Amino acid sequence: MKNKLYDLVIVGAGPAGLTACLYALRFRGDVLLVDKLAPGGYLGVIGKLENYPGFAEPITGQELLDRIMGQLKQYDFNFQAFETEDVRKTADNYWQLKGRDESLFAKTVIIATGSSHKQLGARGEEEFKGKGVSYCATCDGPLYNKQDVVVIGGGNTALEEALLLTQFAATVTIIHRRDQFRADQILQERVAGNKKIKILMDSVCTEIVGELQVAAVKVKDKSGTVKDILCRGVFISVGMSPQTRFLKDIVDTDSEGYIVADEHMRTKAAGVFAAGDCRNGALRQVITACADGAVAANSAWAYLAGK
């Protein structure tokens, strides 16, 4: 094989991929971490981490990322900007990761590509992306200083986004399609106690309207009544979709596209492991992504040792 053959290529540089890289480097193997963007993933835009052990006061995702990168740089850390478009088995029983202009080759692979925001599917969503429609309050919240905004969703992320937005916006209206939130109770209590936040339950956003910029959302309640909520920003937080389509039939996935892996992070493909928000775990948090990454690295090295 003319191309360099790595012991391990880790695809995805979020919390799972970074932790997998940290653990793998301690085995002194030839490890490459790749991502289409810079290391960090969504970790870099998390405004406040309150439930990550070891910190008496909340830290930002960027602060945690900086600490992890500091650890990695103590080793022979190797990162490459590379977007994996296809994974396949070679004739000599290794793994080929195909990009747009080149290929990488590895004895083992850890897939840690995470997930991306689901779209709401309402009329006007696509039209007003970047013109009032956002999927990240940390990124775009400051743009809506003293303006009215809407958050759509009812999970932890939606309520965290709403609370963050109260630092900038005049009012924040949460629209949720169910009769109760799915978020942690402590977040529900904070939302209920914040005078800037209004809540519309049993309601769905059917359309986002405006001219050059978002001006309002149309909301239908369970009785079928439709009304307009005036706003300048719409923050959509209705779940995540795993970034696994490039794998095709290499691994098994569940009905939502999450990779099926066992407790050792092993997939059905020998030498391919999955970690973090792209696999079918019960909880998707920074801490579980890091734990997955550690297990996946250990399993990959056990696999290599047994070859």
C-alpha positions, 0 to 999 in steps of 0.5 A, a space after each residue: 500500500 503506497 498511502 500511509 497506513 494509520 493504526 487508528 483514524 478517528 472521524 469527528 473531533 467533538 467530545 467523543 473523538 477528542 477523548 478517543 484521541 487522548 486515550 489512543 495516544 497514550 497507547 503510543 500508536 499512530 493515530 490521526 484525528 479528522 474532522 471537516 471543521 476545527 476540533 471541538 464540534 458543538 462543544 465550542 458553542 455550549 454557553 454553560 456546562 453545569 453538569 460536567 463533574 469536577 467543576 464547582 462553578 459552571 464552565 463554557 464548552 470552549 473552556 473545556 475544549 481548551 483544556 482537552 486540547 492542552 492535554 492532547 498537545 502533550 502527546 504526538 497529536 495529529 489532526 487533519 481537516 478532512 471530510 469523510 464521504 465514504 468508508 469501505 474495506 480494502 482488498 488487503 483487509 484495511 479501511 479506506 476513508 474517501 474524501 473529496 480529493 484524497 483517501 486515508 487508510 487505517 487498521 481501525 476506525 472510530 466514528 464519532 461524527 455526532 449529530 446535527 440539528 433537525 429542521 422544523 419543516 415549517 413553511 419559511 424555515 429555509 427561506 429565512 435561515 440566517 435572516 432570523 432563523 437560527 439553531 444556536 442561541 450561543 452563536 446568534 443570541 447577541 444579534 437580538 438585543 432588546 428584540 422579541 424572539 421565539 424558541 421552538 422545542 421542549 427538551 433540555 437544549 430548548 430551555 437552555 437556549 431560552 434562558 440564555 436568550 433572556 440575557 439579550 432579548 426583550 421577550 422569549 416565547 417558548 412554543 412546544 407541541 406537547 402539554 409538558 416539557 421533556 427537560 430536566 426539572 431544574 430547567 423547567 423551574 428556572 424557565 417558570 421563574 423568568 419574567 422574560 419568558 412566555 410559554 405556549 404549550 400544545 402549540 405548533 409553528 406552522 409558518 415563519 413569515 416576513 419580508 427580508 427578515 423574520 417578522 412573525 411566526 404563525 402558531 396553531 394550538 390544539 383547538 386549531 386556532 391560528 395566531 401570529 406571534 411577532 418576533 425577529 428571531 426564531 430559534 429551532 431546537 426540536 432534536 438532532 439527527 446523526 451524521 452517519 449517511 456516509 457510512 451506507 451499509 458498512 455498519 448497522 443503524 437504527 430507524 433514526 440513523 444512529 449507529 448500533 454498537 455494543 457496550 464496547 462501542 463495537 459495530 458489526 464491522 470488525 475494526 470499526 467502532 462508534 462513539 458519542 452522539 452518532 451511536 444509539 445510546 440512552 443519553 447524549 451529553 458531553 460526559 457520555 460522549 467522552 466516556 464512549 470515546 474512552 471505551 472506543 479507544 480501548 476497544 480499538 487497541 484491544 482489537 489491534 493487539 489481537 490481530 
